[in-house]
Amino acid sequence: MKYYDKLIFELSRPGRKGYELPADEYGKDAMSAIPSELMRGTEAELPEVSELDVVRHYTNLSMKNFGVDTGFYPLGSCTMKYNPKINEEIAAMPQFTQLHPLQDEKGVQGALELYYNLQQALANIAGLYEFTLNPYAGAHGELTGLMVMRQYHLSRGDEKRTKVIVPNSAHGTNPASAMVAGLEVVEVKSKPNGSIDVEDLKPLLDDTVAGIMMTNPNTLGMFETEIMEIAALVHEAGGLLYYDGANLNPLLGKVRPGDMGFDIMHINLHKTFSTPHGGGGPGSGPVGVVEHLAKFLPNPRVRKNADGSFSIESDGESLGSVSSFLGNFGVMMKAYAYILTLGRENLKNVGPLATLNANYIKESLKDDYLLPIDGVCKHEFVFDGLKDKSTGVTTLNVAKRLLDYGFHAPTIYFPLLFHESMMIEPTETESVETLDEFIDVMHKVAAEARETPEDVKNAPLTTIVRKLDETTAAKNPVLTYRQLKSAAEK
Ligand SMILES: *Cc1c(COP(=O)(O)O)cnc(C)c1O
């Protein structure tokens, strides 16, 4: 073990210090501003280290991590595309970061204009009437959108519409959001190719249906060709169509959910619009709706006045508020920079290139990996493990082995429709050379699985941490230094 691989607590030496609290604006010790009843009674157990120790500790830690800036990251359903650095630079401008949400409207006209422009850009991209940028994440957007759906039915006195239809292949957040919104989840079956079984859907469509939640292309990356019929059936029954647009990548620039008959949708700016994610945020899950639902969107919203100025408004029929102030402004600025740097013409290439890349990998690997659903996919696809499973090498083994070759694993064991699911999404930002390298490595791992299966089963062999005991990690996680010490003493 290298010296700086030690835990920061082990580098601690009594009295060593790397900080000095500044005096307050009156020149007094900053601590004196804290009322005595709020002061802690005992010293916090913190490592006592120098600034240099801290810098090395975090820099070394960051080098043990795998990110899209260090290697190819084909994590299906997550759209781990490259995030151009200019987005970060723009979002970090002090003109943005030093704004205060309680500042007077007149002093933040520029920021409101960008906010408004992003609302409009998303509405154009989605083919919908109005967007709120308030929600903080995809699941939060789903909840907001479903609250709009509920509010719509209640406003018509249609109180018995509490049923939301969700395909059994849906992202787990869909049924969860419906439950949190106080709605009841009803599952509709998928056909073997992953698309919704319209015959199974029909009997579910009665006067208790609030709506249906779908994503198109579906979770298996296949386009729902019967979407227009589904939309007509749901609308005839008095329900609304919700589109899970967390991954808008397959459609971007080509197809608009509004044109397919959807009434409400959310978009994950932190997937499709190139904000870094995977570390848990910050995110943004804007929600768009058709015109007659716009009045139910959450408050506050940014509007453009007749004189060209911008204001923050609250409407009476709104479902209320879902966030503090206007949402995660920094994430919005990254998304806005992304849209402007690509421009209308290049934005149209995102979906087609993401689709081309996914199909290229799928066709190149289907000799070694089991492709349960053949045909042209959109931005992602699913293998059901290795074709030759005779040596007992699993999807988990293949995923771990990829780490030895410098690639992040695909999404594994999701969707649940297959036992050995391996969901691959390359995105449009990878070069053909990177894709070829990944394809070579996947073939190499398949050959190893046949010839030297133990190498694959024991993987990863070269990573900082070897195979983890995932059950213990989930059931008895050791998250603090104190827990680690007491575990070691036992
Ligand atoms: C990622 C994702 C979500 C959830 O988004 P969060 O920002 O993680 O809450 C919902 N649906 C689909 C299809 C997704 O891929």
The ligand as a MOL file (V3000), in Angstrom:
LIG
                    3D

  0  0  0     0  0            999 V3000
M  V30 BEGIN CTAB
M  V30 COUNTS 15 15 0 0 0
M  V30 BEGIN ATOM
M  V30 1 C -32.6480 7.9130 -15.0380 0
M  V30 2 C -34.0350 7.6130 -15.3360 0
M  V30 3 C -35.0670 8.0730 -14.4900 0
M  V30 4 C -34.8280 8.7450 -13.1550 0
M  V30 5 O -34.0680 9.9210 -13.2040 0
M  V30 6 P -33.3700 10.5000 -11.8650 0
M  V30 7 O -32.8200 11.8280 -12.2400 0
M  V30 8 O -32.3100 9.5050 -11.5000 0
M  V30 9 O -34.4160 10.5890 -10.8010 0
M  V30 10 C -36.3690 7.8100 -14.8710 0
M  V30 11 N -36.6450 7.1410 -16.0010 0
M  V30 12 C -35.6850 6.6810 -16.8400 0
M  V30 13 C -36.0680 5.9590 -18.0910 0
M  V30 14 C -34.3410 6.8940 -16.5300 0
M  V30 15 O -33.3960 6.4310 -17.3350 0
M  V30 END ATOM
M  V30 BEGIN BOND
M  V30 1 1 1 2
M  V30 2 1 2 3
M  V30 3 2 2 14
M  V30 4 1 3 4
M  V30 5 2 3 10
M  V30 6 1 4 5
M  V30 7 1 5 6
M  V30 8 2 6 7
M  V30 9 1 6 8
M  V30 10 1 6 9
M  V30 11 1 10 11
M  V30 12 2 11 12
M  V30 13 1 12 13
M  V30 14 1 12 14
M  V30 15 1 14 15
M  V30 END BOND
M  V30 END CTAB
M  END
